[in-house]
Structures are given as structure tokens and as C-alpha cells.
């Protein structure tokens, strides 16, 4: 889990990255990472389970890796970057 002022981000084993209102707990953003992605380097990428470390937030960007095959979770190989733009 990662938190900034007013928002908490949490990934889940089902491949979803969600943002929660830190006061009410309401889901305010949800992205399904369990899919194929176009990448900047052209390498085929697919998201999967989110487990382990939380997202990293720096300079208005949120970074998270998606895909954990340990213990039978959904494998994947993608590092995702999100911005407000």
C-alpha cells in the first residue's frame, strides 16, 4: 500500500490497482492490469497479480510493477507508469 495526501493506493492479486479515498475508503480509481500492454521498448508485456512492494510515487507519476507468479499468482512482466495527464 502507498499513500499520498488524501489517497491510498493498493494492488491486489486479481491484477487491479485501486485508489481509495483516505477518509471514506471509497474506491475513486480502479485499473485492471491483467491484460496486454504496448511498451516503449516494443517488448511484449502482460500484467498480472500485484503483490509485494507498493506503488512508487515521484514527481506526479505513479509506478507499479504487475505480474507475480510465485505461489500460483497471475504472472506478468510489466512496469506501469501513470500520470494525471
Secondary structure, DSSP 8 states (H G I E B T S, - for coil): -EEETTEEEEE-TTSEEEEEETTT--EEEEEE--SEE--TT---EE-----SS--EEETTEEEEEE---GGG-----EEEEEE--
